[in-house]
């Protein structure tokens, strides 16, 4: 069975965000608004998404 993935899209700019949140967004591979990245569905990625849930949109694939 194929590994589950998450499609993560940046919907809010990290410009005014806390520096930790800016680094988290960068670590998720998101650079500009509406940029999208597909990531594995695991605990580490879920934790990162929890930190920046107000800035991203997540879809399960």
mmCIF file of the C-alpha atoms, coordinates in Angstrom:
data_MODEL
# 
_entry.id   MODEL 
# 
loop_
_atom_site.group_PDB 
_atom_site.id 
_atom_site.type_symbol 
_atom_site.label_atom_id 
_atom_site.label_alt_id 
_atom_site.label_comp_id 
_atom_site.label_asym_id 
_atom_site.label_entity_id 
_atom_site.label_seq_id 
_atom_site.pdbx_PDB_ins_code 
_atom_site.Cartn_x 
_atom_site.Cartn_y 
_atom_site.Cartn_z 
_atom_site.occupancy 
_atom_site.B_iso_or_equiv 
_atom_site.pdbx_formal_charge 
_atom_site.auth_seq_id 
_atom_site.auth_comp_id 
_atom_site.auth_asym_id 
_atom_site.auth_atom_id 
_atom_site.pdbx_PDB_model_num 
ATOM 1  C CA . UNK A 1 1  ? 0.000  0.000  0.000  1.00 0.00 ? 1  UNK A CA 1 
ATOM 2  C CA . UNK A 1 2  ? 1.254  3.464  -0.848 1.00 0.00 ? 2  UNK A CA 1 
ATOM 3  C CA . UNK A 1 3  ? 2.352  5.812  1.897  1.00 0.00 ? 3  UNK A CA 1 
ATOM 4  C CA . UNK A 1 4  ? -0.188 8.471  2.855  1.00 0.00 ? 4  UNK A CA 1 
ATOM 5  C CA . UNK A 1 5  ? 0.625  12.028 1.834  1.00 0.00 ? 5  UNK A CA 1 
ATOM 6  C CA . UNK A 1 6  ? -0.503 15.506 2.787  1.00 0.00 ? 6  UNK A CA 1 
ATOM 7  C CA . UNK A 1 7  ? -0.797 18.403 0.353  1.00 0.00 ? 7  UNK A CA 1 
ATOM 8  C CA . UNK A 1 8  ? 0.134  21.590 2.216  1.00 0.00 ? 8  UNK A CA 1 
ATOM 9  C CA . UNK A 1 9  ? -0.534 25.067 0.771  1.00 0.00 ? 9  UNK A CA 1 
ATOM 10 C CA . UNK A 1 10 ? 0.648  28.363 2.252  1.00 0.00 ? 10 UNK A CA 1 
ATOM 11 C CA . UNK A 1 11 ? -2.341 30.725 2.463  1.00 0.00 ? 11 UNK A CA 1 
ATOM 12 C CA . UNK A 1 12 ? -1.036 33.470 4.775  1.00 0.00 ? 12 UNK A CA 1 
ATOM 13 C CA . UNK A 1 13 ? 2.259  35.321 4.617  1.00 0.00 ? 13 UNK A CA 1 
ATOM 14 C CA . UNK A 1 14 ? 4.804  34.504 7.327  1.00 0.00 ? 14 UNK A CA 1 
ATOM 15 C CA . UNK A 1 15 ? 6.262  38.038 7.171  1.00 0.00 ? 15 UNK A CA 1 
ATOM 16 C CA . UNK A 1 16 ? 4.843  39.237 10.498 1.00 0.00 ? 16 UNK A CA 1 
ATOM 17 C CA . UNK A 1 17 ? 5.001  35.831 12.157 1.00 0.00 ? 17 UNK A CA 1 
ATOM 18 C CA . UNK A 1 18 ? 7.110  34.673 15.086 1.00 0.00 ? 18 UNK A CA 1 
ATOM 19 C CA . UNK A 1 19 ? 10.607 33.661 13.852 1.00 0.00 ? 19 UNK A CA 1 
ATOM 20 C CA . UNK A 1 20 ? 10.009 30.030 14.909 1.00 0.00 ? 20 UNK A CA 1 
ATOM 21 C CA . UNK A 1 21 ? 6.910  29.902 12.701 1.00 0.00 ? 21 UNK A CA 1 
ATOM 22 C CA . UNK A 1 22 ? 8.820  31.404 9.766  1.00 0.00 ? 22 UNK A CA 1 
ATOM 23 C CA . UNK A 1 23 ? 11.422 28.642 10.071 1.00 0.00 ? 23 UNK A CA 1 
ATOM 24 C CA . UNK A 1 24 ? 8.709  25.996 10.311 1.00 0.00 ? 24 UNK A CA 1 
ATOM 25 C CA . UNK A 1 25 ? 7.067  27.239 7.089  1.00 0.00 ? 25 UNK A CA 1 
ATOM 26 C CA . UNK A 1 26 ? 10.453 27.173 5.346  1.00 0.00 ? 26 UNK A CA 1 
ATOM 27 C CA . UNK A 1 27 ? 11.137 23.655 6.657  1.00 0.00 ? 27 UNK A CA 1 
ATOM 28 C CA . UNK A 1 28 ? 7.830  22.516 5.158  1.00 0.00 ? 28 UNK A CA 1 
ATOM 29 C CA . UNK A 1 29 ? 9.189  23.647 1.782  1.00 0.00 ? 29 UNK A CA 1 
ATOM 30 C CA . UNK A 1 30 ? 6.798  26.581 1.380  1.00 0.00 ? 30 UNK A CA 1 
ATOM 31 C CA . UNK A 1 31 ? 8.194  29.834 0.017  1.00 0.00 ? 31 UNK A CA 1 
ATOM 32 C CA . UNK A 1 32 ? 5.465  32.026 -1.469 1.00 0.00 ? 32 UNK A CA 1 
ATOM 33 C CA . UNK A 1 33 ? 1.753  32.340 -0.849 1.00 0.00 ? 33 UNK A CA 1 
ATOM 34 C CA . UNK A 1 34 ? -0.160 29.598 -2.704 1.00 0.00 ? 34 UNK A CA 1 
ATOM 35 C CA . UNK A 1 35 ? 2.980  27.461 -2.966 1.00 0.00 ? 35 UNK A CA 1 
ATOM 36 C CA . UNK A 1 36 ? 2.148  23.790 -2.430 1.00 0.00 ? 36 UNK A CA 1 
ATOM 37 C CA . UNK A 1 37 ? 4.194  20.830 -1.272 1.00 0.00 ? 37 UNK A CA 1 
ATOM 38 C CA . UNK A 1 38 ? 3.342  17.157 -0.802 1.00 0.00 ? 38 UNK A CA 1 
ATOM 39 C CA . UNK A 1 39 ? 4.727  15.716 2.421  1.00 0.00 ? 39 UNK A CA 1 
ATOM 40 C CA . UNK A 1 40 ? 4.530  12.308 4.110  1.00 0.00 ? 40 UNK A CA 1 
ATOM 41 C CA . UNK A 1 41 ? 1.804  11.907 6.706  1.00 0.00 ? 41 UNK A CA 1 
ATOM 42 C CA . UNK A 1 42 ? 3.792  11.264 9.883  1.00 0.00 ? 42 UNK A CA 1 
ATOM 43 C CA . UNK A 1 43 ? 4.041  12.619 13.403 1.00 0.00 ? 43 UNK A CA 1 
ATOM 44 C CA . UNK A 1 44 ? 6.887  15.046 12.694 1.00 0.00 ? 44 UNK A CA 1 
ATOM 45 C CA . UNK A 1 45 ? 5.067  16.725 9.805  1.00 0.00 ? 45 UNK A CA 1 
ATOM 46 C CA . UNK A 1 46 ? 1.768  16.766 11.722 1.00 0.00 ? 46 UNK A CA 1 
ATOM 47 C CA . UNK A 1 47 ? 3.505  18.530 14.623 1.00 0.00 ? 47 UNK A CA 1 
ATOM 48 C CA . UNK A 1 48 ? 4.971  21.153 12.302 1.00 0.00 ? 48 UNK A CA 1 
ATOM 49 C CA . UNK A 1 49 ? 1.555  21.746 10.741 1.00 0.00 ? 49 UNK A CA 1 
ATOM 50 C CA . UNK A 1 50 ? 0.028  22.155 14.211 1.00 0.00 ? 50 UNK A CA 1 
ATOM 51 C CA . UNK A 1 51 ? 2.480  25.010 14.883 1.00 0.00 ? 51 UNK A CA 1 
ATOM 52 C CA . UNK A 1 52 ? 1.472  26.938 11.744 1.00 0.00 ? 52 UNK A CA 1 
ATOM 53 C CA . UNK A 1 53 ? -2.140 25.781 11.270 1.00 0.00 ? 53 UNK A CA 1 
ATOM 54 C CA . UNK A 1 54 ? -3.309 29.403 10.961 1.00 0.00 ? 54 UNK A CA 1 
ATOM 55 C CA . UNK A 1 55 ? -1.068 29.920 7.905  1.00 0.00 ? 55 UNK A CA 1 
ATOM 56 C CA . UNK A 1 56 ? -1.562 26.741 5.893  1.00 0.00 ? 56 UNK A CA 1 
ATOM 57 C CA . UNK A 1 57 ? -4.282 24.642 4.263  1.00 0.00 ? 57 UNK A CA 1 
ATOM 58 C CA . UNK A 1 58 ? -3.893 20.877 4.497  1.00 0.00 ? 58 UNK A CA 1 
ATOM 59 C CA . UNK A 1 59 ? -5.471 18.220 2.256  1.00 0.00 ? 59 UNK A CA 1 
ATOM 60 C CA . UNK A 1 60 ? -5.115 14.483 2.761  1.00 0.00 ? 60 UNK A CA 1 
ATOM 61 C CA . UNK A 1 61 ? -4.298 12.539 -0.393 1.00 0.00 ? 61 UNK A CA 1 
# 
